Amino acid sequence: MIEDIKKRALHRTSILEGQLRGVARMIEGEEYCMDIITQSRAIQKSLESLNRLLLENHLRTHVTHMFEEGGDEREQAVDELLKAFDFERK
């Protein structure tokens, strides 16, 4: 894993942990539903941000290597990316 991306991804997971604990406290405290939903949506955005980092790392490392190898390796890379985005290969 690229060191800078690893550092940023770990930082984001720490933030996500805190956000999830916060939502659990809100639910326990029976706070206003819309406030909980707002926090839940913020968590979804944080997860999307984490996924972007992980995808960037995968593209810069594994996929680059797999495309350079060509053949079955290249096809595996394409299949993995399609699967990551819930697309099927036709």
N, C-alpha and C positions, 0 to 999 in steps of 0.2 A: 504494500500500500504506500502511496506517495505520502511522505511524512507530513506535509502541510495539510493535505486533505484529511489524513488520519486525525491530526490535532483538532481541526475544525469539526469533524464528525463527532469526536468524543465530547467536545464542548457542547454541541447541539444535543447529544443524548443526555447530558447533565441537565440542560435546560428542560428537555422533555420530561425527565423524571420529576423535576420540581413542578412543572405544569400539571402532570398527572396527579401528584399528591395534592395539589391545590384544588383540582376538580373533585377529588374524593372528599376533601374537607368541606367543599361547598355542598356536595350531595348530603353528607352527614349532617350538616347544619341546615339542610332543607332551604337553601338559598333560592332566590328567584330563578325560575327555569331559564329565562332568557339570558341571564348572566352566566349560568352554567353552559348553555349552548354557545355563547360567545367565547368562553374559555375553551370549549371543546373544538370549536372551529380554529382557534389559534393553535391548538395542538396539531390539528390536521395540516395547517400551513407549515408548522415546524417540521412535521414528518416529510412533507413534500420537499422542503429545503434539504433535509438529510438525504432523501432519495436522490436529489440532484447531485449532491456531493459524491455519493456512492457510485452513481452512474458515471460521473466525470472520471472518477478513479478507474472504473472498469474500462471505460473507453480508452483512457490514456495508457493503460497497462495491458490488460488481458486481450481486449479486442484488437488493439494495434498488433500485438504479437500474433494473434490468431489469423488476422488478415494477411500478415506477412508470410505466414506458413502456407496459406491458401488451401485449396481442396476441402477436405472434411473439416479441418479446423475453422476455415472461413465460414462454412455452412453452419457449424455449431454456434459460432458467434452470432450469426444472423438469427438463428432459431432462439438463442437465449434472449436477444434484444426484443424480438417479437413477443416472446413469452412474458418478459418483464412489463410490457405494456398491454398485456392481455389481448394480443393480436394472434391470429392463427396464420400459419403459412399455407398458402393455396398451392 
